[in-house]
Amino acid sequence: MKALVTGGAGFIGSHLVDGLMERGHEVRVLDDLSAGTLDNIKRWLDHERFEFIKGDMRDAELVKKAVKGVEVVFHLAANPEVRIGSQSPELLYETNVLITYNLLNAIKDSNVQYLVFTSSSTVYGDAEVIPTPEDYAPLEPISVYGGAKLAAEALISGYAHTFDFKALIFRLANIIGERSNHGVIYDFINKLKKNPNELEILGDGTQRKSYLHVSDTVEGMLHIFEHFKKSEKTVDFYNLGNDDWITVKEIAEIVSREMGLKPRFVFTGGVDGGRGWKGDVKFMRLSIEKAKATGWRPRLNSCEAVRRTVRELLKT
Ligand SMILES: O=c1ccn([C@@H]2O[C@H](COP(=O)(O)OP(=O)(O)O[C@H]3O[C@H](CO)[C@H](O)[C@H](O)[C@H]3O)[C@@H](O)[C@H]2O)c(=O)[nH]1
């Protein structure tokens, strides 16, 4: 199989590239290196089955060139920062919706048969049903980021049905692990390196979410993709997350313990009832029953994934 991975030099994307290359596929990466790095994919750069294109997907002509000759596109290129929504809504629109639109227009005139998209738990907003299943309604995102992901999902569905290709959409919980360069664990480690005596926690620390290690994520994506290829569905949706969840305060405790520190926790109090920022979903746990029915299981629970991630990030 020949695959294009957009955002393939980024955090989740580069782990997906590892998984595809290790399974013997031909892989082309399109990445603007704004958040990703060549270091993340350096083991493949000289490989005969591997190709790297540096470029920005806001350039529609470049995207057309990148999809040439591939059967499947894994679309992971995105700006993943929920917290920038109130300052930079246009950036979230461009880097989540506009680039997806450019990709879909390129796909409609190509031989691409499958599109796999990484959407987000944030499309559910403050869901009233937890664990939240894929058919939860109404979908009411509370962040610009969640809205942009939902808009991208909707465009993908419309294009897949109109232009006869199949689309698999993953709604990811909080994905963590080696090579992540943003998010709560990364932030806590950096804050503690600067000041080991005190740790600022955004919000009231009771934000509770489910965390999935990137190794379990990639295994789930590739396993469910094989399952999806055999199904009759044109478009399908799968949550990927964990059965348990963990608070931000518990994460702060794990990070401190792993670093051998006992800092004083200072809570900012946050906004809108203890959220870290405007649009921060306070309680998120996805139902993963549909994914598990395909035979996939997460190997690490949220706590284990957090601990493993702290160790991985401290090594680099
Ligand atoms: O210094 C910090 C940083 C974060 N937090 C808190 O930690 C939680 C997690 O925040 P992250 O920035 O790690 O992650 P988000 O929940 O905002 O979003 C992540 O998970 C989402 C899906 O669940 C999206 O996919 C998104 O791209 C990805 O970054 C939040 O409640 C936040 O308030 C803090 O208390 N202090």
The ligand as an ORCA input file, in Angstrom:
! r2SCAN-3c Opt
* xyz 0 1
  O      -0.030     23.971     32.167
  C      -1.113     23.364     32.093
  C      -1.565     22.777     30.878
  C      -2.781     22.125     30.881
  N      -3.529     22.029     32.000
  C      -4.828     21.310     31.973
  O      -4.600     19.998     31.492
  C      -5.711     19.542     30.731
  C      -5.221     18.954     29.439
  O      -4.719     19.969     28.613
  P      -3.854     19.689     27.289
  O      -3.341     20.973     26.750
  O      -2.864     18.600     27.583
  O      -4.905     19.023     26.282
  P      -6.390     19.430     25.786
  O      -7.363     18.649     26.628
  O      -6.583     20.897     25.670
  O      -6.393     18.867     24.272
  C      -5.770     17.653     23.829
  O      -6.722     16.655     23.630
  C      -7.773     16.989     22.747
  C      -8.640     15.758     22.617
  O      -9.121     15.345     23.845
  C      -7.295     17.481     21.387
  O      -7.146     16.457     20.445
  C      -6.092     18.372     21.468
  O      -5.453     18.524     20.221
  C      -5.079     17.910     22.492
  O      -4.073     18.910     22.670
  C      -6.631     20.727     30.541
  O      -7.808     20.531     31.299
  C      -5.826     21.913     31.020
  O      -6.633     22.876     31.648
  C      -3.073     22.594     33.170
  O      -3.713     22.526     34.208
  N      -1.873     23.238     33.180
*
